[in-house]
Amino acid sequence: MMLKTMFSLLLLFFSAIAMGADYIQGEQLHMKSCTGCHDSALYTRDNRRVQSLPKLQSQVRFCKDNLGITWFDDEVDSVTLYLNNEFYKF
Ligand code: HEC
């Protein structure tokens, strides 16, 4: 019983770390490559173009491809996660 509780707490702890890492990775990638042209006001303006999570992901891909950056899929996911948590909130 006790062991089971400790185990689930541990599991929770590690999944929180995994989620946090993605978020922080996304924040860092974004800071490094994505703040040159637009600041974050673009993401929260009234007439923003991106209206759904899949659209956000393809927009991240689109901007990244335009810049010629090579990111792995999980890095695209991290930036999408970061932008969604911080600004879009779909
Ligand atoms: C070379 C300049 C440039 C860079 C660097 C750039 N973008 Fe963009 N981005 C644009 C332009 C231009 C738009 C379209 C703005 C508009 O619609 O008025 C845009 C729009 C966006 C939007 C949609 C905003 C909305 O209206 O909802 C997102 C999201 C976005 N960019 C993400 C990124 C990400 C992530 C990166 C880093 C990989 C990045 N951008 C780097 C030029 C750039």
Boltz pocket constraint, residues with backbone or C-beta under 6 A from the ligand:
constraints:
  - pocket:
      binder: B
      contacts: [[A, 29], [A, 30], [A, 33], [A, 34], [A, 35], [A, 36], [A, 37], [A, 38], [A, 42], [A, 43], [A, 47], [A, 48], [A, 49], [A, 50], [A, 56], [A, 59], [A, 60], [A, 63], [A, 64], [A, 67], [A, 69], [A, 79], [A, 83]]
      max_distance: 6.0
